[in-house]
């Protein structure tokens, strides 16, 4: 559906296949009035471009030449949190969707998906929400009956909230500001979390969180 609010949206497309970029541009121009679209065949220069230009959405592939995609996603997430990243890729969705969400992307769309699914993902991420496909949601929902047996089940609601922010790459000071609580309180919760989960650092926390983190998103704990 064309953008009825006449908001001039600005998009950045990063994909090493010109036909993919061309198809995305056609979709965006059709659905968003006066859309401004910049593009690149890889991730080179995106960080520099972001210092001067604000984008409503970045759509990128995972596998691109001259690009360390995971670091780029995380950098954008931490330094430009108002600029969502949507991954559009041929890579296996069941493997990569949880990983890109953990890195800070707002969604993963398989290039095997329908045009309607892609439009839905774009609309959701533009509205500041996280897009998870029906396929991934169904996969994770199979774990729903087992949620009570996950390491996270022993955490309080506040501790779950802090875990999600830690896994998203937030430091104590930023969590303090986000939740409106003292840094010492965040540190205390963090210590309790590590003790309950029997981990000593963030790396160990991440090692037990892959599928459980996506469960937190789907079940609205994050």
PyMOL CGO cylinders between C-alpha atoms (Angstrom):
from pymol import cmd
from pymol.cgo import CYLINDER

trace = [
    CYLINDER, 0.00, 0.00, 0.00, 1.48, 3.39, -0.97, 0.3, 1, 1, 1, 1, 1, 1,
    CYLINDER, 1.48, 3.39, -0.97, 2.53, 5.63, 1.89, 0.3, 1, 1, 1, 1, 1, 1,
    CYLINDER, 2.53, 5.63, 1.89, -0.63, 7.61, 2.69, 0.3, 1, 1, 1, 1, 1, 1,
    CYLINDER, -0.63, 7.61, 2.69, 1.06, 10.02, 5.08, 0.3, 1, 1, 1, 1, 1, 1,
    CYLINDER, 1.06, 10.02, 5.08, 3.26, 11.56, 2.37, 0.3, 1, 1, 1, 1, 1, 1,
    CYLINDER, 3.26, 11.56, 2.37, 6.29, 11.21, 4.62, 0.3, 1, 1, 1, 1, 1, 1,
    CYLINDER, 6.29, 11.21, 4.62, 9.49, 11.50, 2.64, 0.3, 1, 1, 1, 1, 1, 1,
    CYLINDER, 9.49, 11.50, 2.64, 11.42, 8.40, 3.67, 0.3, 1, 1, 1, 1, 1, 1,
    CYLINDER, 11.42, 8.40, 3.67, 15.14, 7.88, 3.16, 0.3, 1, 1, 1, 1, 1, 1,
    CYLINDER, 15.14, 7.88, 3.16, 16.51, 4.38, 2.59, 0.3, 1, 1, 1, 1, 1, 1,
    CYLINDER, 16.51, 4.38, 2.59, 19.97, 2.87, 2.16, 0.3, 1, 1, 1, 1, 1, 1,
    CYLINDER, 19.97, 2.87, 2.16, 20.34, -0.38, 0.21, 0.3, 1, 1, 1, 1, 1, 1,
    CYLINDER, 20.34, -0.38, 0.21, 23.50, -2.48, 0.45, 0.3, 1, 1, 1, 1, 1, 1,
    CYLINDER, 23.50, -2.48, 0.45, 23.62, -5.57, -1.76, 0.3, 1, 1, 1, 1, 1, 1,
    CYLINDER, 23.62, -5.57, -1.76, 26.23, -6.79, -4.22, 0.3, 1, 1, 1, 1, 1, 1,
    CYLINDER, 26.23, -6.79, -4.22, 23.57, -7.84, -6.75, 0.3, 1, 1, 1, 1, 1, 1,
    CYLINDER, 23.57, -7.84, -6.75, 22.30, -4.97, -8.90, 0.3, 1, 1, 1, 1, 1, 1,
    CYLINDER, 22.30, -4.97, -8.90, 19.05, -6.80, -9.73, 0.3, 1, 1, 1, 1, 1, 1,
    CYLINDER, 19.05, -6.80, -9.73, 18.22, -7.14, -6.03, 0.3, 1, 1, 1, 1, 1, 1,
    CYLINDER, 18.22, -7.14, -6.03, 18.85, -3.43, -5.45, 0.3, 1, 1, 1, 1, 1, 1,
    CYLINDER, 18.85, -3.43, -5.45, 16.76, -2.59, -8.50, 0.3, 1, 1, 1, 1, 1, 1,
    CYLINDER, 16.76, -2.59, -8.50, 13.85, -4.69, -7.24, 0.3, 1, 1, 1, 1, 1, 1,
    CYLINDER, 13.85, -4.69, -7.24, 14.03, -3.15, -3.78, 0.3, 1, 1, 1, 1, 1, 1,
    CYLINDER, 14.03, -3.15, -3.78, 14.10, 0.36, -5.25, 0.3, 1, 1, 1, 1, 1, 1,
    CYLINDER, 14.10, 0.36, -5.25, 11.01, -0.39, -7.34, 0.3, 1, 1, 1, 1, 1, 1,
    CYLINDER, 11.01, -0.39, -7.34, 9.16, -1.68, -4.27, 0.3, 1, 1, 1, 1, 1, 1,
    CYLINDER, 9.16, -1.68, -4.27, 10.13, 1.30, -2.11, 0.3, 1, 1, 1, 1, 1, 1,
    CYLINDER, 10.13, 1.30, -2.11, 9.32, 3.92, -4.74, 0.3, 1, 1, 1, 1, 1, 1,
    CYLINDER, 9.32, 3.92, -4.74, 5.93, 2.30, -5.32, 0.3, 1, 1, 1, 1, 1, 1,
    CYLINDER, 5.93, 2.30, -5.32, 5.07, 2.25, -1.62, 0.3, 1, 1, 1, 1, 1, 1,
    CYLINDER, 5.07, 2.25, -1.62, 6.62, 5.46, -0.28, 0.3, 1, 1, 1, 1, 1, 1,
    CYLINDER, 6.62, 5.46, -0.28, 5.91, 8.84, -1.80, 0.3, 1, 1, 1, 1, 1, 1,
    CYLINDER, 5.91, 8.84, -1.80, 9.07, 10.67, -2.92, 0.3, 1, 1, 1, 1, 1, 1,
    CYLINDER, 9.07, 10.67, -2.92, 11.33, 8.06, -1.32, 0.3, 1, 1, 1, 1, 1, 1,
    CYLINDER, 11.33, 8.06, -1.32, 15.03, 8.95, -1.35, 0.3, 1, 1, 1, 1, 1, 1,
    CYLINDER, 15.03, 8.95, -1.35, 17.14, 5.86, -1.97, 0.3, 1, 1, 1, 1, 1, 1,
    CYLINDER, 17.14, 5.86, -1.97, 20.91, 5.59, -1.72, 0.3, 1, 1, 1, 1, 1, 1,
    CYLINDER, 20.91, 5.59, -1.72, 22.68, 2.36, -2.54, 0.3, 1, 1, 1, 1, 1, 1,
    CYLINDER, 22.68, 2.36, -2.54, 25.96, 0.50, -2.47, 0.3, 1, 1, 1, 1, 1, 1,
    CYLINDER, 25.96, 0.50, -2.47, 27.25, -2.87, -3.64, 0.3, 1, 1, 1, 1, 1, 1,
    CYLINDER, 27.25, -2.87, -3.64, 28.81, -3.49, -0.22, 0.3, 1, 1, 1, 1, 1, 1,
    CYLINDER, 28.81, -3.49, -0.22, 29.06, -2.01, 3.27, 0.3, 1, 1, 1, 1, 1, 1,
    CYLINDER, 29.06, -2.01, 3.27, 32.08, 0.15, 2.49, 0.3, 1, 1, 1, 1, 1, 1,
    CYLINDER, 32.08, 0.15, 2.49, 31.52, 3.74, 3.52, 0.3, 1, 1, 1, 1, 1, 1,
    CYLINDER, 31.52, 3.74, 3.52, 28.21, 3.23, 5.36, 0.3, 1, 1, 1, 1, 1, 1,
    CYLINDER, 28.21, 3.23, 5.36, 29.69, 4.32, 8.68, 0.3, 1, 1, 1, 1, 1, 1,
    CYLINDER, 29.69, 4.32, 8.68, 31.05, 7.53, 7.15, 0.3, 1, 1, 1, 1, 1, 1,
    CYLINDER, 31.05, 7.53, 7.15, 27.77, 8.21, 5.33, 0.3, 1, 1, 1, 1, 1, 1,
    CYLINDER, 27.77, 8.21, 5.33, 25.80, 7.84, 8.56, 0.3, 1, 1, 1, 1, 1, 1,
    CYLINDER, 25.80, 7.84, 8.56, 27.75, 10.67, 10.19, 0.3, 1, 1, 1, 1, 1, 1,
    CYLINDER, 27.75, 10.67, 10.19, 26.13, 13.11, 7.76, 0.3, 1, 1, 1, 1, 1, 1,
    CYLINDER, 26.13, 13.11, 7.76, 22.89, 11.45, 6.65, 0.3, 1, 1, 1, 1, 1, 1,
    CYLINDER, 22.89, 11.45, 6.65, 19.94, 10.09, 8.61, 0.3, 1, 1, 1, 1, 1, 1,
    CYLINDER, 19.94, 10.09, 8.61, 18.15, 7.06, 7.16, 0.3, 1, 1, 1, 1, 1, 1,
    CYLINDER, 18.15, 7.06, 7.16, 14.73, 5.73, 8.10, 0.3, 1, 1, 1, 1, 1, 1,
    CYLINDER, 14.73, 5.73, 8.10, 15.82, 2.19, 7.22, 0.3, 1, 1, 1, 1, 1, 1,
    CYLINDER, 15.82, 2.19, 7.22, 18.92, 0.35, 6.02, 0.3, 1, 1, 1, 1, 1, 1,
    CYLINDER, 18.92, 0.35, 6.02, 18.31, -2.86, 4.06, 0.3, 1, 1, 1, 1, 1, 1,
    CYLINDER, 18.31, -2.86, 4.06, 21.38, -5.01, 3.58, 0.3, 1, 1, 1, 1, 1, 1,
    CYLINDER, 21.38, -5.01, 3.58, 22.56, -8.50, 2.72, 0.3, 1, 1, 1, 1, 1, 1,
    CYLINDER, 22.56, -8.50, 2.72, 24.77, -10.51, 5.06, 0.3, 1, 1, 1, 1, 1, 1,
    CYLINDER, 24.77, -10.51, 5.06, 27.22, -11.85, 2.50, 0.3, 1, 1, 1, 1, 1, 1,
    CYLINDER, 27.22, -11.85, 2.50, 28.83, -8.87, 0.77, 0.3, 1, 1, 1, 1, 1, 1,
    CYLINDER, 28.83, -8.87, 0.77, 32.41, -8.28, -0.42, 0.3, 1, 1, 1, 1, 1, 1,
    CYLINDER, 32.41, -8.28, -0.42, 34.70, -6.05, 1.65, 0.3, 1, 1, 1, 1, 1, 1,
    CYLINDER, 34.70, -6.05, 1.65, 32.20, -6.07, 4.53, 0.3, 1, 1, 1, 1, 1, 1,
    CYLINDER, 32.20, -6.07, 4.53, 32.36, -7.39, 8.09, 0.3, 1, 1, 1, 1, 1, 1,
    CYLINDER, 32.36, -7.39, 8.09, 28.58, -7.45, 8.36, 0.3, 1, 1, 1, 1, 1, 1,
    CYLINDER, 28.58, -7.45, 8.36, 28.20, -8.49, 11.99, 0.3, 1, 1, 1, 1, 1, 1,
    CYLINDER, 28.20, -8.49, 11.99, 30.42, -5.69, 13.24, 0.3, 1, 1, 1, 1, 1, 1,
    CYLINDER, 30.42, -5.69, 13.24, 28.64, -3.21, 10.96, 0.3, 1, 1, 1, 1, 1, 1,
    CYLINDER, 28.64, -3.21, 10.96, 25.18, -4.22, 12.23, 0.3, 1, 1, 1, 1, 1, 1,
    CYLINDER, 25.18, -4.22, 12.23, 26.31, -3.91, 15.83, 0.3, 1, 1, 1, 1, 1, 1,
    CYLINDER, 26.31, -3.91, 15.83, 28.02, -0.55, 15.20, 0.3, 1, 1, 1, 1, 1, 1,
    CYLINDER, 28.02, -0.55, 15.20, 24.86, 0.92, 13.66, 0.3, 1, 1, 1, 1, 1, 1,
    CYLINDER, 24.86, 0.92, 13.66, 22.73, -0.51, 16.47, 0.3, 1, 1, 1, 1, 1, 1,
    CYLINDER, 22.73, -0.51, 16.47, 24.90, 1.03, 19.18, 0.3, 1, 1, 1, 1, 1, 1,
    CYLINDER, 24.90, 1.03, 19.18, 25.73, 4.37, 17.55, 0.3, 1, 1, 1, 1, 1, 1,
    CYLINDER, 25.73, 4.37, 17.55, 22.58, 5.03, 15.50, 0.3, 1, 1, 1, 1, 1, 1,
    CYLINDER, 22.58, 5.03, 15.50, 19.79, 3.25, 17.42, 0.3, 1, 1, 1, 1, 1, 1,
    CYLINDER, 19.79, 3.25, 17.42, 17.12, 5.27, 15.61, 0.3, 1, 1, 1, 1, 1, 1,
    CYLINDER, 17.12, 5.27, 15.61, 18.25, 3.79, 12.27, 0.3, 1, 1, 1, 1, 1, 1,
    CYLINDER, 18.25, 3.79, 12.27, 16.88, 0.24, 11.98, 0.3, 1, 1, 1, 1, 1, 1,
    CYLINDER, 16.88, 0.24, 11.98, 18.70, -2.41, 9.95, 0.3, 1, 1, 1, 1, 1, 1,
    CYLINDER, 18.70, -2.41, 9.95, 16.69, -5.03, 8.07, 0.3, 1, 1, 1, 1, 1, 1,
    CYLINDER, 16.69, -5.03, 8.07, 18.63, -8.00, 6.70, 0.3, 1, 1, 1, 1, 1, 1,
    CYLINDER, 18.63, -8.00, 6.70, 17.52, -9.32, 3.29, 0.3, 1, 1, 1, 1, 1, 1,
    CYLINDER, 17.52, -9.32, 3.29, 19.46, -12.45, 2.46, 0.3, 1, 1, 1, 1, 1, 1,
    CYLINDER, 19.46, -12.45, 2.46, 19.60, -15.90, 0.85, 0.3, 1, 1, 1, 1, 1, 1,
    CYLINDER, 19.60, -15.90, 0.85, 21.40, -17.23, 3.94, 0.3, 1, 1, 1, 1, 1, 1,
    CYLINDER, 21.40, -17.23, 3.94, 19.48, -19.87, 5.96, 0.3, 1, 1, 1, 1, 1, 1,
    CYLINDER, 19.48, -19.87, 5.96, 16.86, -18.03, 8.00, 0.3, 1, 1, 1, 1, 1, 1,
    CYLINDER, 16.86, -18.03, 8.00, 16.71, -20.51, 10.88, 0.3, 1, 1, 1, 1, 1, 1,
    CYLINDER, 16.71, -20.51, 10.88, 20.45, -20.12, 11.46, 0.3, 1, 1, 1, 1, 1, 1,
    CYLINDER, 20.45, -20.12, 11.46, 21.01, -16.44, 10.76, 0.3, 1, 1, 1, 1, 1, 1,
    CYLINDER, 21.01, -16.44, 10.76, 17.81, -14.74, 11.99, 0.3, 1, 1, 1, 1, 1, 1,
    CYLINDER, 17.81, -14.74, 11.99, 18.62, -15.23, 15.71, 0.3, 1, 1, 1, 1, 1, 1,
    CYLINDER, 18.62, -15.23, 15.71, 22.21, -14.10, 15.13, 0.3, 1, 1, 1, 1, 1, 1,
    CYLINDER, 22.21, -14.10, 15.13, 21.37, -10.88, 13.29, 0.3, 1, 1, 1, 1, 1, 1,
    CYLINDER, 21.37, -10.88, 13.29, 18.79, -10.01, 15.96, 0.3, 1, 1, 1, 1, 1, 1,
    CYLINDER, 18.79, -10.01, 15.96, 21.45, -10.47, 18.62, 0.3, 1, 1, 1, 1, 1, 1,
    CYLINDER, 21.45, -10.47, 18.62, 23.84, -8.28, 16.63, 0.3, 1, 1, 1, 1, 1, 1,
    CYLINDER, 23.84, -8.28, 16.63, 21.25, -5.48, 16.66, 0.3, 1, 1, 1, 1, 1, 1,
    CYLINDER, 21.25, -5.48, 16.66, 19.29, -5.83, 13.42, 0.3, 1, 1, 1, 1, 1, 1,
    CYLINDER, 19.29, -5.83, 13.42, 15.54, -5.25, 13.60, 0.3, 1, 1, 1, 1, 1, 1,
    CYLINDER, 15.54, -5.25, 13.60, 14.67, -8.17, 11.37, 0.3, 1, 1, 1, 1, 1, 1,
    CYLINDER, 14.67, -8.17, 11.37, 15.67, -10.82, 8.84, 0.3, 1, 1, 1, 1, 1, 1,
    CYLINDER, 15.67, -10.82, 8.84, 13.82, -11.48, 5.59, 0.3, 1, 1, 1, 1, 1, 1,
    CYLINDER, 13.82, -11.48, 5.59, 14.69, -14.41, 3.36, 0.3, 1, 1, 1, 1, 1, 1,
    CYLINDER, 14.69, -14.41, 3.36, 15.01, -13.64, -0.34, 0.3, 1, 1, 1, 1, 1, 1,
    CYLINDER, 15.01, -13.64, -0.34, 12.73, -16.65, -0.81, 0.3, 1, 1, 1, 1, 1, 1,
    CYLINDER, 12.73, -16.65, -0.81, 9.93, -14.71, 0.92, 0.3, 1, 1, 1, 1, 1, 1,
    CYLINDER, 9.93, -14.71, 0.92, 6.98, -13.22, -0.94, 0.3, 1, 1, 1, 1, 1, 1,
    CYLINDER, 6.98, -13.22, -0.94, 6.78, -9.55, -1.83, 0.3, 1, 1, 1, 1, 1, 1,
    CYLINDER, 6.78, -9.55, -1.83, 3.98, -9.12, 0.69, 0.3, 1, 1, 1, 1, 1, 1,
    CYLINDER, 3.98, -9.12, 0.69, 6.20, -10.54, 3.44, 0.3, 1, 1, 1, 1, 1, 1,
    CYLINDER, 6.20, -10.54, 3.44, 9.00, -8.16, 2.51, 0.3, 1, 1, 1, 1, 1, 1,
    CYLINDER, 9.00, -8.16, 2.51, 6.61, -5.18, 2.59, 0.3, 1, 1, 1, 1, 1, 1,
    CYLINDER, 6.61, -5.18, 2.59, 5.32, -6.31, 5.98, 0.3, 1, 1, 1, 1, 1, 1,
    CYLINDER, 5.32, -6.31, 5.98, 8.87, -6.50, 7.33, 0.3, 1, 1, 1, 1, 1, 1,
    CYLINDER, 8.87, -6.50, 7.33, 9.67, -3.01, 6.03, 0.3, 1, 1, 1, 1, 1, 1,
    CYLINDER, 9.67, -3.01, 6.03, 6.51, -1.54, 7.59, 0.3, 1, 1, 1, 1, 1, 1,
    CYLINDER, 6.51, -1.54, 7.59, 7.18, -3.20, 10.95, 0.3, 1, 1, 1, 1, 1, 1,
    CYLINDER, 7.18, -3.20, 10.95, 10.80, -2.05, 11.17, 0.3, 1, 1, 1, 1, 1, 1,
    CYLINDER, 10.80, -2.05, 11.17, 9.90, 1.48, 10.06, 0.3, 1, 1, 1, 1, 1, 1,
    CYLINDER, 9.90, 1.48, 10.06, 7.52, 1.57, 13.02, 0.3, 1, 1, 1, 1, 1, 1,
    CYLINDER, 7.52, 1.57, 13.02, 10.33, 0.78, 15.43, 0.3, 1, 1, 1, 1, 1, 1,
    CYLINDER, 10.33, 0.78, 15.43, 9.35, -2.84, 16.04, 0.3, 1, 1, 1, 1, 1, 1,
    CYLINDER, 9.35, -2.84, 16.04, 11.26, -6.07, 15.52, 0.3, 1, 1, 1, 1, 1, 1,
    CYLINDER, 11.26, -6.07, 15.52, 10.26, -8.21, 12.55, 0.3, 1, 1, 1, 1, 1, 1,
    CYLINDER, 10.26, -8.21, 12.55, 10.32, -11.99, 12.95, 0.3, 1, 1, 1, 1, 1, 1,
    CYLINDER, 10.32, -11.99, 12.95, 8.98, -14.13, 10.12, 0.3, 1, 1, 1, 1, 1, 1,
    CYLINDER, 8.98, -14.13, 10.12, 6.21, -16.65, 10.60, 0.3, 1, 1, 1, 1, 1, 1,
    CYLINDER, 6.21, -16.65, 10.60, 8.71, -19.45, 9.91, 0.3, 1, 1, 1, 1, 1, 1,
    CYLINDER, 8.71, -19.45, 9.91, 11.09, -18.33, 12.66, 0.3, 1, 1, 1, 1, 1, 1,
    CYLINDER, 11.09, -18.33, 12.66, 8.20, -17.62, 15.04, 0.3, 1, 1, 1, 1, 1, 1,
    CYLINDER, 8.20, -17.62, 15.04, 6.87, -21.12, 14.45, 0.3, 1, 1, 1, 1, 1, 1,
    CYLINDER, 6.87, -21.12, 14.45, 10.30, -22.63, 14.98, 0.3, 1, 1, 1, 1, 1, 1,
    CYLINDER, 10.30, -22.63, 14.98, 10.77, -20.81, 18.26, 0.3, 1, 1, 1, 1, 1, 1,
    CYLINDER, 10.77, -20.81, 18.26, 7.19, -21.42, 19.39, 0.3, 1, 1, 1, 1, 1, 1,
    CYLINDER, 7.19, -21.42, 19.39, 8.06, -25.11, 19.50, 0.3, 1, 1, 1, 1, 1, 1,
    CYLINDER, 8.06, -25.11, 19.50, 10.28, -24.17, 22.42, 0.3, 1, 1, 1, 1, 1, 1,
    CYLINDER, 10.28, -24.17, 22.42, 7.47, -22.37, 24.25, 0.3, 1, 1, 1, 1, 1, 1,
    CYLINDER, 7.47, -22.37, 24.25, 6.51, -25.35, 26.37, 0.3, 1, 1, 1, 1, 1, 1,
    CYLINDER, 6.51, -25.35, 26.37, 10.16, -25.61, 27.41, 0.3, 1, 1, 1, 1, 1, 1,
    CYLINDER, 10.16, -25.61, 27.41, 10.57, -21.97, 28.43, 0.3, 1, 1, 1, 1, 1, 1,
    CYLINDER, 10.57, -21.97, 28.43, 10.11, -22.86, 32.09, 0.3, 1, 1, 1, 1, 1, 1,
    CYLINDER, 10.11, -22.86, 32.09, 13.20, -25.05, 31.81, 0.3, 1, 1, 1, 1, 1, 1,
    CYLINDER, 13.20, -25.05, 31.81, 15.51, -22.43, 30.30, 0.3, 1, 1, 1, 1, 1, 1,
    CYLINDER, 15.51, -22.43, 30.30, 18.21, -20.68, 32.34, 0.3, 1, 1, 1, 1, 1, 1,
    CYLINDER, 18.21, -20.68, 32.34, 16.21, -17.46, 32.10, 0.3, 1, 1, 1, 1, 1, 1,
    CYLINDER, 16.21, -17.46, 32.10, 13.19, -18.86, 33.97, 0.3, 1, 1, 1, 1, 1, 1,
    CYLINDER, 13.19, -18.86, 33.97, 14.88, -18.23, 37.33, 0.3, 1, 1, 1, 1, 1, 1,
    CYLINDER, 14.88, -18.23, 37.33, 15.27, -14.51, 36.66, 0.3, 1, 1, 1, 1, 1, 1,
    CYLINDER, 15.27, -14.51, 36.66, 12.89, -11.82, 37.87, 0.3, 1, 1, 1, 1, 1, 1,
    CYLINDER, 12.89, -11.82, 37.87, 11.06, -9.59, 35.34, 0.3, 1, 1, 1, 1, 1, 1,
    CYLINDER, 11.06, -9.59, 35.34, 13.55, -6.76, 35.99, 0.3, 1, 1, 1, 1, 1, 1,
    CYLINDER, 13.55, -6.76, 35.99, 16.49, -9.14, 35.59, 0.3, 1, 1, 1, 1, 1, 1,
    CYLINDER, 16.49, -9.14, 35.59, 15.04, -10.40, 32.30, 0.3, 1, 1, 1, 1, 1, 1,
    CYLINDER, 15.04, -10.40, 32.30, 14.76, -6.81, 31.13, 0.3, 1, 1, 1, 1, 1, 1,
    CYLINDER, 14.76, -6.81, 31.13, 18.39, -6.13, 32.01, 0.3, 1, 1, 1, 1, 1, 1,
    CYLINDER, 18.39, -6.13, 32.01, 19.54, -9.38, 30.38, 0.3, 1, 1, 1, 1, 1, 1,
    CYLINDER, 19.54, -9.38, 30.38, 17.88, -8.37, 27.10, 0.3, 1, 1, 1, 1, 1, 1,
    CYLINDER, 17.88, -8.37, 27.10, 19.63, -4.99, 27.20, 0.3, 1, 1, 1, 1, 1, 1,
    CYLINDER, 19.63, -4.99, 27.20, 23.00, -6.57, 28.01, 0.3, 1, 1, 1, 1, 1, 1,
    CYLINDER, 23.00, -6.57, 28.01, 22.61, -9.02, 25.13, 0.3, 1, 1, 1, 1, 1, 1,
    CYLINDER, 22.61, -9.02, 25.13, 21.75, -6.11, 22.83, 0.3, 1, 1, 1, 1, 1, 1,
    CYLINDER, 21.75, -6.11, 22.83, 25.15, -4.58, 23.63, 0.3, 1, 1, 1, 1, 1, 1,
    CYLINDER, 25.15, -4.58, 23.63, 24.17, -1.95, 26.18, 0.3, 1, 1, 1, 1, 1, 1,
    CYLINDER, 24.17, -1.95, 26.18, 26.60, -0.98, 28.95, 0.3, 1, 1, 1, 1, 1, 1,
    CYLINDER, 26.60, -0.98, 28.95, 25.55, -0.35, 32.56, 0.3, 1, 1, 1, 1, 1, 1,
    CYLINDER, 25.55, -0.35, 32.56, 25.35, 3.43, 32.17, 0.3, 1, 1, 1, 1, 1, 1,
    CYLINDER, 25.35, 3.43, 32.17, 23.09, 3.16, 29.11, 0.3, 1, 1, 1, 1, 1, 1,
    CYLINDER, 23.09, 3.16, 29.11, 20.84, 0.58, 30.81, 0.3, 1, 1, 1, 1, 1, 1,
    CYLINDER, 20.84, 0.58, 30.81, 20.59, 2.92, 33.80, 0.3, 1, 1, 1, 1, 1, 1,
    CYLINDER, 20.59, 2.92, 33.80, 19.41, 5.76, 31.56, 0.3, 1, 1, 1, 1, 1, 1,
    CYLINDER, 19.41, 5.76, 31.56, 17.04, 3.54, 29.56, 0.3, 1, 1, 1, 1, 1, 1,
    CYLINDER, 17.04, 3.54, 29.56, 15.32, 2.08, 32.63, 0.3, 1, 1, 1, 1, 1, 1,
    CYLINDER, 15.32, 2.08, 32.63, 15.53, 5.22, 34.79, 0.3, 1, 1, 1, 1, 1, 1,
    CYLINDER, 15.53, 5.22, 34.79, 17.34, 3.52, 37.66, 0.3, 1, 1, 1, 1, 1, 1,
    CYLINDER, 17.34, 3.52, 37.66, 20.71, 4.08, 39.34, 0.3, 1, 1, 1, 1, 1, 1,
    CYLINDER, 20.71, 4.08, 39.34, 23.85, 2.59, 37.82, 0.3, 1, 1, 1, 1, 1, 1,
    CYLINDER, 23.85, 2.59, 37.82, 24.59, 0.89, 41.14, 0.3, 1, 1, 1, 1, 1, 1,
    CYLINDER, 24.59, 0.89, 41.14, 21.17, -0.79, 40.98, 0.3, 1, 1, 1, 1, 1, 1,
    CYLINDER, 21.17, -0.79, 40.98, 21.89, -2.03, 37.45, 0.3, 1, 1, 1, 1, 1, 1,
    CYLINDER, 21.89, -2.03, 37.45, 25.28, -3.34, 38.59, 0.3, 1, 1, 1, 1, 1, 1,
    CYLINDER, 25.28, -3.34, 38.59, 23.64, -5.16, 41.50, 0.3, 1, 1, 1, 1, 1, 1,
    CYLINDER, 23.64, -5.16, 41.50, 21.10, -6.79, 39.20, 0.3, 1, 1, 1, 1, 1, 1,
    CYLINDER, 21.10, -6.79, 39.20, 23.87, -7.69, 36.75, 0.3, 1, 1, 1, 1, 1, 1,
    CYLINDER, 23.87, -7.69, 36.75, 25.83, -9.39, 39.54, 0.3, 1, 1, 1, 1, 1, 1,
    CYLINDER, 25.83, -9.39, 39.54, 22.78, -11.39, 40.61, 0.3, 1, 1, 1, 1, 1, 1,
    CYLINDER, 22.78, -11.39, 40.61, 22.08, -12.38, 37.00, 0.3, 1, 1, 1, 1, 1, 1,
    CYLINDER, 22.08, -12.38, 37.00, 25.62, -13.69, 36.53, 0.3, 1, 1, 1, 1, 1, 1,
    CYLINDER, 25.62, -13.69, 36.53, 25.38, -15.56, 39.82, 0.3, 1, 1, 1, 1, 1, 1,
    CYLINDER, 25.38, -15.56, 39.82, 22.02, -17.16, 39.00, 0.3, 1, 1, 1, 1, 1, 1,
    CYLINDER, 22.02, -17.16, 39.00, 23.08, -18.16, 35.49, 0.3, 1, 1, 1, 1, 1, 1,
    CYLINDER, 23.08, -18.16, 35.49, 26.52, -19.29, 36.68, 0.3, 1, 1, 1, 1, 1, 1,
    CYLINDER, 26.52, -19.29, 36.68, 28.43, -17.13, 34.21, 0.3, 1, 1, 1, 1, 1, 1,
    CYLINDER, 28.43, -17.13, 34.21, 31.35, -14.79, 34.84, 0.3, 1, 1, 1, 1, 1, 1,
    CYLINDER, 31.35, -14.79, 34.84, 31.22, -12.47, 31.82, 0.3, 1, 1, 1, 1, 1, 1,
    CYLINDER, 31.22, -12.47, 31.82, 29.12, -11.28, 28.89, 0.3, 1, 1, 1, 1, 1, 1,
    CYLINDER, 29.12, -11.28, 28.89, 30.68, -13.81, 26.51, 0.3, 1, 1, 1, 1, 1, 1,
    CYLINDER, 30.68, -13.81, 26.51, 29.47, -16.72, 28.64, 0.3, 1, 1, 1, 1, 1, 1,
    CYLINDER, 29.47, -16.72, 28.64, 26.05, -15.09, 28.91, 0.3, 1, 1, 1, 1, 1, 1,
    CYLINDER, 26.05, -15.09, 28.91, 25.84, -14.85, 25.12, 0.3, 1, 1, 1, 1, 1, 1,
    CYLINDER, 25.84, -14.85, 25.12, 26.85, -18.48, 24.74, 0.3, 1, 1, 1, 1, 1, 1,
    CYLINDER, 26.85, -18.48, 24.74, 23.68, -19.65, 26.49, 0.3, 1, 1, 1, 1, 1, 1,
    CYLINDER, 23.68, -19.65, 26.49, 21.34, -17.12, 24.93, 0.3, 1, 1, 1, 1, 1, 1,
    CYLINDER, 21.34, -17.12, 24.93, 20.96, -17.84, 21.17, 0.3, 1, 1, 1, 1, 1, 1,
    CYLINDER, 20.96, -17.84, 21.17, 17.53, -19.41, 20.95, 0.3, 1, 1, 1, 1, 1, 1,
    CYLINDER, 17.53, -19.41, 20.95, 16.39, -18.07, 24.32, 0.3, 1, 1, 1, 1, 1, 1,
    CYLINDER, 16.39, -18.07, 24.32, 16.99, -14.47, 23.23, 0.3, 1, 1, 1, 1, 1, 1,
    CYLINDER, 16.99, -14.47, 23.23, 14.64, -14.89, 20.29, 0.3, 1, 1, 1, 1, 1, 1,
    CYLINDER, 14.64, -14.89, 20.29, 12.10, -16.45, 22.65, 0.3, 1, 1, 1, 1, 1, 1,
    CYLINDER, 12.10, -16.45, 22.65, 12.32, -13.31, 24.81, 0.3, 1, 1, 1, 1, 1, 1,
    CYLINDER, 12.32, -13.31, 24.81, 11.52, -11.13, 21.80, 0.3, 1, 1, 1, 1, 1, 1,
    CYLINDER, 11.52, -11.13, 21.80, 8.61, -13.24, 20.60, 0.3, 1, 1, 1, 1, 1, 1,
    CYLINDER, 8.61, -13.24, 20.60, 7.04, -13.56, 24.02, 0.3, 1, 1, 1, 1, 1, 1,
    CYLINDER, 7.04, -13.56, 24.02, 7.34, -9.79, 24.63, 0.3, 1, 1, 1, 1, 1, 1,
    CYLINDER, 7.34, -9.79, 24.63, 9.81, -10.03, 27.51, 0.3, 1, 1, 1, 1, 1, 1,
    CYLINDER, 9.81, -10.03, 27.51, 12.26, -7.70, 25.73, 0.3, 1, 1, 1, 1, 1, 1,
]
cmd.load_cgo(trace, "trace")
